[in-house]
Amino acid sequence: MVTDPISDLLIRLQNASRAGHERVVLPASKMKAAVAQVLAKEKYVTEIEKPKKSNQLSLVLAYRDGKPAIQGVKRLSKPSRRLYVGAGEIHPIKHGHGLLVLSTPLGVMTGLDARKHKVGGEALFEIW
């Protein structure tokens, strides 16, 4: 049993991209699907597949010039220590080359979208 499903998702993505794999298959949940949608929108993942009768989520990783789009990840909020940020506390990650993913009252979104909507939330992770 996985105690932190978001960390499991991130580590699977990072390991698969470093190993040069094309696809990652993991157990599905609504939160993982929402995070995958954000990653697809930001071009870290090219395709999301969820078979109707399966409890699996399949993500196709993005590569740019033969290098993986995912260079690194950092989990911010953990089950043992939640980290909440306000809209004014959201800053660029890696000088604008990274992405902050938040869980807000409006759903899972990037830090840029959260600032645009003037909403804060739980800072899930950074990815670059």
N, C-alpha and C positions, 0 to 999 in steps of 0.2 A: 504494500500500500504506500502510495506517495503522499507525504504530508504537505508538500508545497507544489501544487500542480503547475503554477506559473514558472517556478524555477526549473521544474522538470522540462517544460516546453523550451525554455531558453537554452538549457544545457544541451538538449537534443539538437536544437537548431545550430548551436555553435559547434558541437562535435561533428555534425554532418557536413557543415560547410568547410571545416578544417580538413576533413577526410576527403572532400571532393565529391560527396554524394549528391545525387540529383534530387532525391525525394526523402522526406521524413514522414513516418507514420507513427501516430501517437493516439492514446485514448482521447475521445472527444468530450467536450463540455461546452456550455454556452460561453463561459469566460474565455476559454482557449479559442473558440471560434471568433469571438469579438476581437481578441488580440491579433489573430491571424488576419482578420479583415483590415486592421490598421497597418500591419506589416505589408500586406498586399498593396494597399493604397500608396504606401511610401516606397514601393519597389524593392523590398527585402525578400519578398516571396512573390513568385510569378503566378501561381495557381493554387487554389484551395479546392480539395475534393472531399465530399462527405457522402459516401453511399447511404441510401435511404434506410436500409435494414442493418447497417453496421454501426457499431459504436466507435469507429475509428475516424480520425481526421488525417488526411494526407496533404502535405504541403510540398510544393515544388520550389526549391531554392533558386534565388536569382544569382547570376554570375555576371560580372562586368569585366570585359577584356580577359576572360579566363580566370579572374580572381573572384572569390566569393564576395557578395555584397555585405555579408555579415562578418565584420572583422573582430568584434567583441561585444559582450553584453555585461551589464552590471545590475544585479537585483537590488533595488532600494528598499522597498517595503517588504517585510518578511512576516510570517505568522507570529513570531515572537516580538517583533517591533514594527509597528505600523508607522509609516511616514506620510504625513499629510502636508500639502503645500497649497497656499493661496494663489490666486491668479497673478498677483504682483511678485511672487517669489519664483516664478518660472523663468529660467534663463536658458540661453542656447547651450547645447551640449557639443563638446569638441569643436568650438568656434563655428557652429552652424553645420558641421558635417555629421552630427549625430542626431538622435531622436529620443525624446523623453515620452514615455507612454504612461498615461494617467487613467484611473478609473474615477469618473466624475458622475454627478447626478444625471448628466445628459448621456452617459454611456462611456465606453472606452474610447479615448482619443489621444492625439498627440499633444505635446505641450504647446505648440503653436496654435492649434485649434482651440485649446482651452483658454489661452490668452485672448484669442479673438472673441470667444464667447464670454469672456470675463468670469470664468468659473474655475475653481480649484478642485482638488480631490486627492485621492491616494496615489502617490507616485509609485508606480509598479516597477519600472525598470528603465535603464538607458541602453540604447543600442547604437552602434556605429559601424 
